[in-house]
Amino acid sequence: MCPLHIEYICRHCRQKVGEVRRPDWSLADAEARLGVSEWTEAERLDSIRMNPSGTMQVYTVCDYCHHAAKENPELLVEGKLLQ
């Protein structure tokens, strides 16, 4: 079994928010334990990518971008949260 590596990346600023390394988990284990199995297909397609090295990348929103969007919601409509 290959070691499972998951990176959480902000969908706006592309900074790494966190990561999980679990050599004892399969992909199915990760999906079940992290709640991904509860997501819709559209949510999965929008938020999860596998990179060429086999790392699962889950796109989320970091605290900085969350607060920026909360304070300036018009930036989300304009499509440019960070400039």
LUMMAR-709575 format. One line per field, with one value per residue: residue number from 1; x, y, z of N, C-alpha, C, O in turn. Coordinates in nm, 4 decimals. Example, Ala and Ser with C-alpha at 12.3 -4.5 7.8 and 13.67 -1.06 7.14 Angstrom:
2
num: 1|2
n.xx: 1.3190|1.2850
n.yy: -0.5690|-0.2250
n.zz: 0.7800|0.7080
ca.xx: 1.2300|1.3670
ca.yy: -0.4500|-0.1060
ca.zz: 0.7800|0.7140
c.xx: 1.3200|1.2900
c.yy: -0.3300|0.0030
c.zz: 0.7800|0.7870
o.xx: 1.4236|1.3409
o.yy: -0.3319|0.1138
o.zz: 0.8465|0.8039
// end
This chain:
83
num: 1|2|3|4|5|6|7|8|9|10|11|12|13|14|15|16|17|18|19|20|21|22|23|24|25|26|27|28|29|30|31|32|33|34|35|36|37|38|39|40|41|42|43|44|45|46|47|48|49|50|51|52|53|54|55|56|57|58|59|60|61|62|63|64|65|66|67|68|69|70|71|72|73|74|75|76|77|78|79|80|81|82|83
n.xx: 0.0840|0.0575|0.1825|-0.0556|-0.1072|-0.2318|-0.2992|-0.4126|-0.5250|-0.5567|-0.8131|-0.8141|-0.5738|-0.3807|-0.2105|-0.0644|-0.2669|-0.2745|-0.1834|-0.2151|-0.0637|-0.0820|0.0281|-0.0983|-0.3567|-0.5968|-0.7197|-0.9968|-1.0312|-0.9443|-1.1341|-1.3673|-1.3049|-1.2441|-1.4734|-1.5259|-1.6642|-1.9246|-1.9719|-2.1146|-2.0984|-2.0392|-1.9233|-1.6936|-1.5604|-1.5098|-1.3440|-1.1357|-0.8263|-0.5920|-0.2507|0.0343|0.2218|0.0705|-0.0406|-0.3217|-0.5015|-0.6861|-0.9046|-0.9716|-1.0653|-0.8544|-0.8012|-0.7312|-0.8246|-1.0918|-1.1749|-1.1189|-1.3020|-1.5368|-1.5351|-1.5255|-1.7298|-1.7879|-1.5609|-1.5607|-1.7648|-1.6571|-1.4581|-1.1964|-1.0484|-0.7977|-0.5459
n.yy: -0.1180|0.2190|0.5102|0.7363|1.0670|1.3776|1.7031|2.0162|2.2958|2.6428|2.7641|3.0184|3.1772|2.9874|2.8884|2.6398|2.4903|2.2837|1.9396|1.5825|1.2851|0.9540|0.6519|0.4157|0.4295|0.3668|0.4997|0.4865|0.4672|0.7242|0.8891|0.8121|0.8688|1.1401|1.2549|1.2930|1.1085|1.1766|1.3907|1.5501|1.4498|1.6713|1.8453|1.7010|1.6985|1.9696|2.0253|1.8396|1.7125|1.4935|1.4907|1.4446|1.2976|1.1455|1.2603|1.3634|1.6519|1.8794|2.1343|2.4219|2.6969|2.9335|3.0877|3.3610|3.4336|3.3694|3.5586|3.7927|3.7690|3.7745|4.0324|4.1813|4.1083|4.1675|4.1183|3.8475|3.8268|3.9716|3.8014|3.8128|3.7686|3.7944|4.0231
n.zz: 0.0000|-0.0865|0.0799|0.2075|0.1171|0.1806|0.0837|0.1912|0.0277|-0.0242|-0.2205|-0.3240|-0.2676|-0.2986|-0.1032|0.1099|0.3451|0.5219|0.5973|0.5654|0.6474|0.6121|0.6251|0.6767|0.5790|0.3237|0.0106|0.0228|0.3014|0.3787|0.2494|0.3853|0.6584|0.6568|0.5707|0.3032|0.1566|0.1918|0.0314|-0.2606|-0.6068|-0.7661|-0.5768|-0.5144|-0.7644|-0.7907|-0.5760|-0.5263|-0.6319|-0.7866|-0.7817|-1.0075|-0.8565|-0.6927|-0.4704|-0.2915|-0.3432|-0.1708|-0.2141|-0.0350|0.1794|0.3139|0.6403|0.6158|0.3561|0.3881|0.5815|0.4367|0.2265|0.3707|0.4758|0.2427|0.0318|-0.2323|-0.3767|-0.4321|-0.6183|-0.8256|-0.8883|-0.8075|-0.5464|-0.4243|-0.5060
ca.xx: 0.0000|0.1323|0.1443|-0.1530|-0.0671|-0.3371|-0.2662|-0.5234|-0.4739|-0.6566|-0.8534|-0.7962|-0.4342|-0.2986|-0.1207|-0.0961|-0.3334|-0.2402|-0.1641|-0.2319|0.0167|-0.1250|0.0707|-0.1861|-0.4884|-0.6213|-0.7978|-1.1319|-1.0235|-0.9354|-1.2628|-1.4632|-1.2664|-1.2416|-1.6066|-1.5358|-1.7641|-2.0555|-1.9814|-2.1748|-2.0001|-1.9994|-1.8307|-1.5665|-1.4942|-1.4691|-1.2542|-1.0304|-0.7403|-0.4777|-0.1380|0.1086|0.2959|-0.0252|-0.0904|-0.4573|-0.5071|-0.8217|-0.9101|-1.0521|-1.0420|-0.7761|-0.8603|-0.7096|-0.9167|-1.2275|-1.2017|-1.1197|-1.4291|-1.6433|-1.5297|-1.5380|-1.7935|-1.7876|-1.4430|-1.5975|-1.8455|-1.5645|-1.3700|-1.0566|-1.0381|-0.6639|-0.4864
ca.yy: 0.0000|0.3450|0.6029|0.8357|1.2047|1.4723|1.8438|2.1108|2.4151|2.7482|2.7792|3.1568|3.2230|2.8691|2.8522|2.5134|2.5130|2.1715|1.8130|1.4580|1.1735|0.8336|0.5351|0.3030|0.4521|0.3566|0.6138|0.4686|0.5046|0.8706|0.9468|0.7856|0.9346|1.2855|1.2991|1.3146|1.0155|1.2417|1.4996|1.5203|1.4357|1.8070|1.8959|1.6293|1.7471|2.1082|2.0440|1.7389|1.6783|1.4060|1.5400|1.3344|1.2156|1.0673|1.3356|1.4169|1.7933|1.9206|2.2804|2.4772|2.8410|2.9629|3.1886|3.4955|3.4558|3.3657|3.6895|3.8930|3.7554|3.8156|4.1785|4.2416|4.0053|4.2067|4.0602|3.7156|3.8480|4.0169|3.6905|3.8420|3.7858|3.8463|4.0894
ca.zz: 0.0000|-0.0926|0.1867|0.1649|0.1459|0.1440|0.1083|0.1862|-0.0386|-0.0392|-0.3606|-0.3670|-0.2645|-0.3310|0.0071|0.1751|0.4728|0.6091|0.5279|0.6395|0.5957|0.6809|0.5484|0.7061|0.5201|0.1799|-0.0372|0.0779|0.4435|0.3869|0.2118|0.4929|0.7834|0.6408|0.5314|0.1585|0.1035|0.2056|-0.0656|-0.3903|-0.7149|-0.8063|-0.4746|-0.5325|-0.8859|-0.7685|-0.4620|-0.5089|-0.7464|-0.7590|-0.8607|-1.0700|-0.7596|-0.6154|-0.3552|-0.3040|-0.3086|-0.1380|-0.2183|0.0722|0.1908|0.4344|0.7292|0.5612|0.2439|0.4436|0.6419|0.3297|0.1551|0.4623|0.4869|0.1094|-0.0513|-0.3736|-0.4415|-0.4829|-0.7380|-0.9290|-0.9212|-0.7753|-0.4022|-0.3956|-0.6222
c.xx: 0.0889|0.0891|0.0486|-0.1074|-0.1765|-0.2888|-0.3940|-0.4670|-0.5869|-0.6870|-0.8327|-0.6491|-0.3337|-0.1962|-0.1633|-0.1487|-0.2962|-0.2184|-0.1852|-0.1457|-0.0210|-0.0867|-0.0204|-0.3262|-0.4876|-0.6990|-0.9402|-1.1359|-1.0253|-1.0696|-1.3659|-1.4303|-1.2675|-1.3753|-1.6270|-1.6425|-1.9055|-2.0765|-2.0544|-2.0633|-1.9494|-1.9004|-1.6945|-1.4898|-1.4399|-1.3543|-1.1376|-0.9574|-0.6348|-0.3633|-0.0584|0.1849|0.2028|-0.0771|-0.2309|-0.4529|-0.6534|-0.8220|-1.0145|-1.0319|-0.9680|-0.8445|-0.8477|-0.8111|-1.0618|-1.2647|-1.2059|-1.2518|-1.5462|-1.6507|-1.5555|-1.6030|-1.7972|-1.6674|-1.4723|-1.6782|-1.7561|-1.4669|-1.2240|-1.0423|-0.9036|-0.6062|-0.3378
c.yy: 0.1249|0.4343|0.7084|0.9738|1.2963|1.6121|1.9260|2.2429|2.5167|2.7687|2.9219|3.1968|3.1108|2.8333|2.7178|2.5437|2.4033|2.0463|1.6966|1.3538|1.0510|0.7113|0.4144|0.3188|0.4227|0.4825|0.6064|0.5050|0.6564|0.9348|0.9287|0.8665|1.0865|1.3415|1.3205|1.2243|1.0735|1.3532|1.4539|1.5059|1.5730|1.8667|1.8294|1.6830|1.8884|2.1203|1.9474|1.7156|1.5800|1.4589|1.4210|1.2452|1.1331|1.1351|1.3863|1.5622|1.8323|2.0730|2.3311|2.6281|2.8660|3.0726|3.3296|3.5259|3.4531|3.5022|3.8000|3.8889|3.8015|3.9681|4.2488|4.1425|4.0398|4.1490|3.9214|3.7275|3.8889|3.9076|3.7152|3.8728|3.8454|3.9080|4.1010
c.zz: 0.0000|0.0228|0.1326|0.2107|0.0922|0.1794|0.0970|0.1364|-0.0528|-0.1875|-0.4128|-0.3752|-0.2922|-0.2233|0.0658|0.3146|0.5721|0.5275|0.6236|0.5703|0.6777|0.5981|0.5691|0.6474|0.3714|0.1391|0.0187|0.2266|0.4584|0.3554|0.3226|0.6180|0.7749|0.5919|0.3832|0.0975|0.1115|0.1030|-0.1908|-0.4941|-0.7602|-0.7066|-0.4879|-0.6528|-0.8680|-0.6684|-0.4502|-0.6403|-0.6987|-0.8437|-0.9154|-0.9719|-0.6710|-0.4910|-0.3848|-0.2588|-0.2910|-0.1299|-0.1201|0.0717|0.3220|0.5161|0.6721|0.4502|0.2900|0.5014|0.5363|0.2540|0.2416|0.4720|0.3534|0.0134|-0.2001|-0.4478|-0.4969|-0.6112|-0.8543|-0.9694|-0.8899|-0.6271|-0.3645|-0.5213|-0.6058
o.xx: 0.1840|-0.0282|0.0699|-0.0737|-0.2094|-0.2433|-0.4733|-0.3728|-0.6991|-0.5965|-0.8338|-0.6043|-0.2144|-0.1043|-0.2821|-0.0842|-0.2877|-0.2328|-0.1746|-0.1539|0.0050|-0.1621|-0.0198|-0.4086|-0.3899|-0.7387|-0.9973|-1.2320|-1.0990|-1.1139|-1.4434|-1.5197|-1.2897|-1.3887|-1.7349|-1.7044|-1.9963|-2.1876|-2.0564|-1.9490|-1.8309|-1.8039|-1.5914|-1.3699|-1.3357|-1.2760|-1.0474|-1.0191|-0.5934|-0.3772|-0.0816|0.2100|0.2492|-0.1505|-0.2560|-0.4063|-0.7340|-0.7498|-1.1301|-0.9851|-1.0137|-0.9340|-0.9420|-0.8753|-1.1454|-1.3724|-1.2880|-1.3077|-1.6424|-1.7595|-1.6019|-1.5364|-1.8083|-1.6722|-1.4147|-1.6617|-1.7770|-1.4001|-1.1369|-1.0262|-0.8965|-0.6167|-0.2699
o.yy: 0.1342|0.4346|0.7629|0.9945|1.2929|1.6368|1.9074|2.2966|2.4812|2.7883|2.9434|3.2454|3.1371|2.7556|2.6857|2.6135|2.4280|2.0461|1.7107|1.3363|1.0451|0.6713|0.3214|0.2289|0.4504|0.5618|0.7084|0.5663|0.7105|1.0248|1.0201|0.9267|1.1541|1.4625|1.3621|1.2603|1.0241|1.4044|1.3352|1.5451|1.5892|1.9318|1.8952|1.7095|1.9228|2.2151|1.9715|1.7010|1.5839|1.4710|1.3076|1.1285|1.0591|1.0739|1.4449|1.5922|1.8202|2.1327|2.2887|2.6826|2.8246|3.1414|3.4084|3.6309|3.5262|3.5549|3.8912|3.9935|3.8601|4.0255|4.3628|4.0963|3.9507|4.1328|3.8819|3.6470|3.8459|3.9186|3.6449|3.9882|3.9365|3.8513|4.1542
o.zz: 0.0777|0.0600|0.0243|0.3273|-0.0263|0.2910|0.0047|0.1947|-0.0890|-0.2686|-0.5340|-0.4791|-0.3074|-0.2494|0.0711|0.3927|0.6924|0.4053|0.7455|0.4488|0.7978|0.5095|0.4884|0.6645|0.3018|0.2245|0.0574|0.2730|0.5409|0.4267|0.3507|0.6775|0.8754|0.5737|0.3412|-0.0027|0.0446|0.0894|-0.2234|-0.4706|-0.7893|-0.7468|-0.4739|-0.6446|-0.9239|-0.6752|-0.3699|-0.7459|-0.5829|-0.9654|-0.8734|-1.0020|-0.5843|-0.4133|-0.4901|-0.1489|-0.3832|-0.0500|-0.1220|-0.0283|0.4286|0.4670|0.6789|0.4509|0.2369|0.4737|0.5458|0.2209|0.1918|0.4760|0.3513|-0.0793|-0.2843|-0.5697|-0.5983|-0.7028|-0.9677|-1.0723|-0.9412|-0.5875|-0.2820|-0.6301|-0.6936
// end
